[in-house]
Amino acid sequence: MSITKEDVIEFISNMSVLELSELIKEFEEKFGVSAAAPVAVAVAGGAADAGAAAEEKTEFDAILAAAGDQKIKVIKEVRAITGLGLKEAKALVEGAPAPLKEAASKEECEEIKTKIEAVGGTVEIK
């Protein structure tokens, strides 16, 4: 049985980012090439379209700006949103400004902002 390009592409598409990164490093070592040059070209080409991409932003970050007066309620809400343990959520709230959720939809960030502000915290969406 021979392996086709489609088989290879299907296999790669099911890999985690970490596994893919390791695979690329192995290719670079085995064949003495570097994937850095094509990436730089892609970034340079993408920079020309940065203005258009800014208009089409689909991923946002919800940043906890301040805990406010009711820090315990904010910690409870942060735990509910992030799934962190008590110690981690407390550290996140006390270390504000800190990201609550990254690469989320606009609606999800607005929902997080509403929940945190309801208990006295402040959230910025970037």
C-alpha positions in Angstrom: 0.0 0.0 0.0 1.5 3.3 -1.0 1.0 6.6 0.9 -0.4 9.5 -1.1 0.0 13.2 -0.5 -3.5 13.3 0.7 -2.7 10.7 3.4 0.2 12.8 4.6 -1.9 16.0 4.7 -4.6 14.2 6.5 -2.1 12.9 9.1 -0.5 16.3 9.6 -3.9 18.0 10.0 -4.7 15.7 12.9 -1.5 16.6 14.8 -1.3 18.9 17.7 0.7 22.2 17.4 3.5 20.8 19.5 3.8 17.6 17.5 3.8 19.7 14.3 6.5 21.9 15.6 8.7 18.9 16.5 8.0 17.4 13.0 9.2 20.7 11.3 12.4 20.7 13.5 13.1 17.1 12.4 12.6 18.0 8.7 14.9 21.0 9.1 17.6 18.8 10.7 17.2 15.8 8.3 17.2 17.9 5.1 19.3 20.8 6.2 16.6 23.4 5.4 14.9 26.1 7.4 11.2 27.0 7.4 12.1 30.5 8.7 12.5 32.1 5.3 9.1 31.3 3.9 7.5 32.4 7.2 9.3 35.8 6.9 8.0 36.2 3.4 4.4 35.3 4.5 4.7 37.8 7.4 6.0 40.6 5.0 3.2 39.8 2.6 0.6 39.8 5.4 1.8 43.2 6.7 0.6 44.8 3.5 -2.9 43.5 4.3 -2.8 44.5 8.0 -5.3 47.3 7.5 -7.8 45.0 5.9 -7.3 42.4 8.6 -7.8 44.9 11.4 -11.3 45.5 10.1 -12.1 41.8 10.1 -10.9 41.1 13.7 -12.7 38.0 15.0 -10.7 37.1 18.1 -10.6 39.3 21.2 -9.0 39.2 24.6 -10.9 39.8 27.9 -8.5 41.5 30.3 -9.4 41.9 34.0 -8.3 45.5 34.6 -9.3 45.7 38.3 -11.0 43.6 41.0 -12.9 46.5 42.6 -14.2 46.5 46.2 -15.7 43.0 46.1 -12.6 41.0 45.4 -14.1 37.7 46.7 -17.1 37.9 44.4 -14.7 38.7 41.5 -12.6 35.7 42.4 -15.7 33.4 42.4 -16.7 34.7 39.0 -13.2 34.3 37.6 -13.2 30.7 38.8 -16.5 30.1 37.0 -15.3 31.7 33.8 -11.8 30.2 33.6 -12.2 26.9 35.5 -9.1 27.8 37.6 -8.7 26.6 41.2 -9.2 29.0 44.1 -5.4 29.7 44.5 -4.9 30.4 40.8 -8.0 32.6 40.5 -7.0 34.6 43.5 -3.5 35.1 42.0 -5.0 36.2 38.7 -7.4 38.7 40.4 -4.6 40.1 42.6 -2.3 40.3 39.6 -4.7 42.5 37.6 -4.4 43.6 34.9 -4.4 40.0 33.7 -6.0 38.1 30.8 -9.2 36.2 31.6 -9.8 34.7 28.1 -7.7 35.1 25.0 -8.7 34.6 21.4 -12.4 34.5 22.2 -15.4 35.8 20.2 -16.7 39.4 20.7 -19.9 38.0 22.2 -18.0 35.8 24.6 -15.9 38.7 25.8 -18.9 40.9 26.2 -20.6 38.2 28.3 -17.4 37.9 30.5 -17.3 41.7 30.9 -21.0 41.8 31.9 -20.5 39.0 34.5 -17.4 40.6 36.1 -18.8 44.1 36.1 -22.0 42.7 37.8 -19.8 41.8 40.8 -17.8 45.0 40.9 -14.7 44.2 38.7 -13.5 46.0 35.5 -12.8 44.2 32.2 -11.3 45.6 29.1 -11.8 44.0 25.7 -8.9 44.2 23.3 
